Amino acid sequence: LVTRYFDTPDGALHRCGAALRLRDGGAKAEQTFKSKAKGADGLGRGEWNAPVTGTLPDPSAFPAEARDLLDDL
């Protein structure tokens, strides 16, 4: 299992507490986007998974809600 994390050149994902990763287990690769927590109590963190081919994330494979959050970064 190989896990790679991605960010924008200026570190926008890290700065806002979000993460974009790609995990490749050989036969199957999956990307995950985790948004920052929405409440002061840390609850409400969004998480979306989508299949991916290749070695780079494909934001278009995520549902609209996740894509909108990524676009805002």
C-alpha positions in Angstrom: 0.0 0.0 0.0 1.4 3.4 -1.1 -0.1 6.6 0.2 0.7 10.0 -1.3 -0.6 13.3 0.0 -1.1 16.3 -2.3 -1.5 20.0 -1.7 -1.5 23.3 -3.7 1.8 25.0 -4.4 1.1 27.5 -1.6 -0.1 24.9 0.9 -3.8 25.9 0.9 -5.1 22.5 1.9 -2.7 22.2 4.9 -3.5 25.7 6.0 -7.2 25.1 6.2 -7.0 21.7 7.8 -7.9 19.7 4.7 -6.2 16.7 3.1 -6.1 15.1 -0.4 -4.5 11.7 -0.6 -4.2 8.9 -3.1 -3.8 5.3 -1.9 -2.6 2.6 -4.3 -2.8 -1.0 -3.2 -1.8 -2.4 -6.6 -5.1 -3.8 -7.9 -7.1 -0.8 -6.7 -6.3 2.9 -6.2 -8.6 5.3 -4.3 -8.4 9.0 -3.6 -9.8 10.7 -0.5 -10.5 14.3 0.2 -11.1 15.3 3.8 -12.4 18.8 4.5 -11.7 20.8 7.6 -14.0 20.5 10.6 -16.9 22.8 10.4 -17.7 23.4 14.1 -15.7 24.6 17.0 -16.1 21.1 18.6 -14.2 19.6 15.6 -17.3 17.7 14.4 -18.6 17.8 10.9 -15.5 17.0 9.0 -16.4 15.9 5.4 -14.8 12.9 3.8 -15.2 11.7 0.2 -13.6 8.7 -1.5 -13.5 8.1 -5.3 -11.7 5.6 -7.5 -8.7 6.9 -9.4 -6.4 5.7 -12.2 -2.9 6.9 -12.5 -0.6 8.6 -10.0 -2.4 11.9 -9.6 -5.7 12.9 -8.0 -8.7 13.4 -10.2 -11.0 16.0 -8.5 -13.7 15.5 -11.2 -14.3 12.0 -9.7 -15.6 13.5 -6.4 -19.2 14.6 -5.9 -20.1 18.2 -6.4 -20.0 19.1 -2.7 -16.3 18.0 -2.5 -15.4 19.7 -5.8 -16.9 23.0 -4.6 -14.9 22.9 -1.4 -11.7 22.1 -3.4 -12.5 25.0 -5.8 -12.8 27.4 -2.9 -9.1 26.7 -1.8 
